[in-house]
Amino acid sequence: MTERLWETHANWWQKGFTDGADPEYEEQILPLTVDLLTGFDRILDIGCGEGQITRLLAEQKSQALGIDITWAQISAASTRSNGEDYVRSSAGALPFRNQIFDAAIACLVFEHIVEMEDAIREVARVLRPRGRFVLMLNHPLLQTPGSGWVDDHMVDPPSQYWRIGDYLIEQETIEEVELGVHIPFIHRPLNAYVNALSDSGLTLERMLEPPPPLGFIERHESYAAAAFIPRLLVLICRSS
């Protein structure tokens, strides 16, 4: 079902999150990508979508290659390509030999992959010794099912706070992200990712929880209350 839904709604992603349409990508994710991966030669972009991160890495003089499970995304990426390559593949069975890449990135992808542990093992397999893996996730606190803003009018003055759902329970949901667009999400607590990385021989070197960028905060007056709630989690890892 996951693959079918992404195939069906690939156009939603391409319209809403590329070509400058999304401030979180433009002001935060893309600059972080450049900062964390410039200088690495061969880089694998896992779940590349229509290729905006792959193209960006190629602009930084890296030899970038993107993989995605959906034909609609790979087709768009190939059409928009500036010379970088794309392959249709699942993250859990990468069609590459061992220790071929200097670095890899997965941006807002692993929270949609059912066999997450298999995908992380594959990343570890294709990375060269001391290679870098940048794992960018929708922050698990934000994506926990049942979480959301609560307006408390029982206190004086009224207050607003963020309620966290059943954070420790791994669960898969289908979310209607906009009218008629249904996207699968798999919530996992942070320990699930960290332990899977460790079990695969990937060492966590640094963790980032950047605040939402100004362009996101300015989109709606209600977003100002979320200025100190992280939407993005970045795990920077090194292979053995």
C-alpha positions as CSV (number, residue, x, y, z in Angstrom):
1,M,0.0,0.0,0.0
2,T,2.8,2.4,0.8
3,E,4.3,2.2,-2.7
4,R,0.9,2.6,-4.3
5,L,0.0,5.7,-2.3
6,W,3.3,7.4,-3.1
7,E,2.9,6.5,-6.7
8,T,-0.6,8.0,-6.7
9,H,0.4,11.2,-4.9
10,A,3.8,11.8,-6.4
11,N,2.5,14.9,-8.1
12,W,1.4,16.4,-4.8
13,W,4.9,16.1,-3.5
14,Q,6.4,17.6,-6.7
15,K,4.2,20.6,-6.6
16,G,4.3,21.3,-2.9
17,F,7.9,20.6,-1.9
18,T,10.2,21.4,-4.8
19,D,11.2,24.4,-7.0
20,G,11.1,26.8,-4.0
21,A,7.5,26.0,-3.0
22,D,8.4,24.9,0.6
23,P,10.2,27.2,3.0
24,E,11.4,24.4,5.2
25,Y,13.2,22.9,2.3
26,E,14.5,26.2,1.0
27,E,15.6,27.7,4.3
28,Q,16.5,24.7,6.3
29,I,16.8,21.3,4.7
30,L,18.7,22.2,1.6
31,P,21.3,24.4,3.4
32,L,21.8,21.7,6.0
33,T,22.4,19.2,3.2
34,V,25.1,21.4,1.7
35,D,26.7,22.0,5.1
36,L,26.8,18.3,6.0
37,L,27.7,16.7,2.7
38,T,29.9,19.1,0.8
39,G,33.3,17.5,0.1
40,F,32.1,14.0,-0.1
41,D,32.6,12.4,-3.5
42,R,30.1,9.6,-4.2
43,I,26.8,10.3,-2.5
44,L,23.6,8.2,-2.4
45,D,20.3,10.0,-2.0
46,I,17.8,7.5,-0.6
47,G,14.1,8.2,-1.4
48,C,15.2,11.0,-3.7
49,G,11.7,11.9,-5.0
50,E,11.9,14.1,-8.0
51,G,15.6,14.7,-7.3
52,Q,16.0,18.2,-5.7
53,I,18.6,17.0,-3.2
54,T,20.4,14.9,-5.7
55,R,20.6,17.8,-8.1
56,L,21.8,20.1,-5.3
57,L,24.6,17.6,-4.3
58,A,25.7,17.4,-8.0
59,E,25.9,21.2,-8.0
60,Q,28.4,21.0,-5.1
61,K,30.6,18.9,-7.4
62,S,29.7,15.5,-5.8
63,Q,28.9,12.4,-7.9
64,A,25.3,12.0,-6.7
65,L,22.9,9.2,-7.4
66,G,19.3,9.1,-6.4
67,I,17.0,6.1,-5.8
68,D,13.3,6.0,-5.2
69,I,10.7,3.2,-5.2
70,T,8.1,5.1,-7.4
71,W,8.2,5.3,-11.1
72,A,6.5,8.7,-11.1
73,Q,9.3,10.2,-9.0
74,I,12.1,8.6,-10.9
75,S,10.6,9.7,-14.2
76,A,10.3,13.3,-13.0
77,A,13.9,13.2,-11.6
78,S,15.3,11.9,-14.8
79,T,13.5,14.6,-16.8
80,R,14.8,17.4,-14.5
81,S,18.3,15.9,-14.3
82,N,21.4,18.0,-14.9
83,G,23.5,14.9,-15.5
84,E,23.1,13.0,-12.2
85,D,21.8,9.5,-12.3
86,Y,18.6,7.9,-10.9
87,V,17.6,4.3,-10.2
88,R,14.3,2.8,-9.2
89,S,14.9,0.7,-6.1
90,S,13.6,0.1,-2.6
91,A,15.7,1.3,0.3
92,G,15.7,-2.2,1.8
93,A,17.5,-3.9,-1.2
94,L,19.9,-1.5,-2.8
95,P,21.3,-2.7,-6.1
96,F,24.9,-1.7,-5.4
97,R,28.0,-3.6,-4.3
98,N,29.5,-3.2,-0.9
99,Q,31.4,0.0,0.2
100,I,30.8,2.0,-2.9
101,F,29.6,5.3,-1.5
102,D,31.4,8.0,0.5
103,A,28.1,9.3,2.0
104,A,24.4,8.8,2.0
105,I,21.4,10.9,2.9
106,A,17.7,10.0,3.6
107,C,15.5,13.1,3.9
108,L,12.0,12.6,5.3
109,V,12.0,9.0,4.0
110,F,12.5,6.5,6.8
111,E,9.3,7.4,8.6
112,H,7.5,6.0,5.5
113,I,9.6,2.7,5.3
114,V,8.1,-0.3,7.0
115,E,11.3,-2.4,7.0
116,M,13.4,0.4,8.5
117,E,16.0,-1.9,10.0
118,D,16.7,-3.6,6.6
119,A,17.1,-0.1,5.0
120,I,19.6,1.0,7.6
121,R,21.6,-2.3,7.2
122,E,21.7,-1.6,3.5
123,V,23.0,1.9,4.1
124,A,25.8,0.5,6.3
125,R,26.6,-2.1,3.6
126,V,27.1,0.3,0.7
127,L,29.1,3.0,2.7
128,R,32.8,3.0,2.7
129,P,34.7,2.9,6.0
130,R,34.2,6.2,7.9
131,G,31.5,7.2,5.4
132,R,28.8,9.6,6.5
133,F,25.0,8.9,6.8
134,V,22.7,11.9,7.2
135,L,19.2,10.8,8.4
136,M,16.6,13.5,8.4
137,L,13.3,12.7,9.9
138,N,10.0,14.4,10.7
139,H,10.6,14.8,14.4
140,P,9.0,11.8,16.2
141,L,7.5,14.1,18.8
142,L,5.7,16.0,16.1
143,Q,4.6,12.9,14.2
144,T,3.3,10.8,17.2
145,P,-0.3,9.9,16.4
146,G,-2.7,11.8,18.7
147,S,-0.3,14.7,19.2
148,G,-1.5,18.3,18.5
149,W,-2.2,21.7,19.9
150,V,-4.6,22.0,22.8
151,D,-6.3,25.2,23.8
152,D,-6.9,25.2,27.5
153,H,-9.7,27.6,28.4
154,M,-10.1,26.2,31.9
155,V,-7.3,28.3,33.2
156,D,-7.0,32.1,33.5
157,P,-5.5,33.3,31.3
158,P,-6.2,30.6,28.7
159,S,-3.1,28.7,27.6
160,Q,-2.1,26.6,24.6
161,Y,0.2,23.6,24.8
162,W,1.4,20.7,22.7
163,R,-0.1,17.3,23.6
164,I,2.0,14.2,22.9
165,G,0.3,11.0,22.0
166,D,1.4,7.5,22.7
167,Y,5.1,8.2,21.8
168,L,6.5,4.8,22.8
169,I,4.2,2.8,20.7
170,E,5.3,2.1,17.1
171,Q,2.3,2.4,14.8
172,E,1.5,2.9,11.1
173,T,-1.1,5.4,10.1
174,I,-2.5,6.8,6.8
175,E,-2.8,10.6,7.1
176,E,-4.8,12.9,4.9
177,V,-2.2,15.6,4.5
178,E,-4.6,17.6,2.3
179,L,-8.0,17.0,0.8
180,G,-7.8,13.7,-1.1
181,V,-4.1,13.1,-0.5
182,H,-3.4,10.2,1.8
183,I,0.2,9.5,2.9
184,P,1.4,6.6,5.0
185,F,3.5,7.4,8.1
186,I,5.2,5.0,10.6
187,H,5.8,6.5,14.0
188,R,8.7,5.2,15.9
189,P,10.3,6.6,19.1
190,L,13.8,7.9,18.7
191,N,15.4,4.9,20.4
192,A,14.2,2.6,17.5
193,Y,16.3,4.6,15.0
194,V,19.3,5.0,17.2
195,N,19.4,1.3,18.1
196,A,19.0,0.2,14.5
197,L,21.9,2.5,13.5
198,S,24.0,1.1,16.3
199,D,23.1,-2.5,15.5
200,S,24.3,-1.9,11.9
201,G,27.6,-0.5,12.9
202,L,26.7,3.2,12.3
203,T,27.9,5.5,15.0
204,L,25.8,8.5,15.9
205,E,28.2,11.5,15.9
206,R,25.8,14.4,16.2
207,M,22.1,15.1,16.6
208,L,20.4,18.3,15.4
209,E,16.9,19.6,16.4
210,P,16.8,23.0,14.6
211,P,13.9,25.3,15.2
212,P,11.4,25.8,12.4
213,P,12.7,28.4,9.9
214,L,11.3,31.9,9.7
215,G,9.6,31.2,6.3
216,F,7.5,28.5,8.0
217,I,6.7,30.6,11.0
218,E,5.5,33.5,8.8
219,R,3.1,31.3,6.8
220,H,0.4,31.6,9.4
221,E,0.0,33.6,12.6
222,S,-0.8,30.5,14.6
223,Y,2.6,29.0,13.7
224,A,4.4,31.5,16.0
225,A,3.4,29.3,18.9
226,A,5.5,26.5,17.4
227,A,8.7,28.5,17.2
228,F,10.4,26.4,19.8
229,I,9.0,23.0,18.9
230,P,11.3,21.1,16.5
231,R,9.8,19.8,13.3
232,L,13.0,18.3,12.0
233,L,15.4,15.7,13.5
234,V,18.8,15.2,12.0
235,L,21.0,12.2,12.9
236,I,24.6,12.4,11.6
237,C,26.3,9.0,11.6
238,R,29.7,7.5,10.6
239,S,30.2,4.0,9.3
240,S,32.8,1.7,10.8
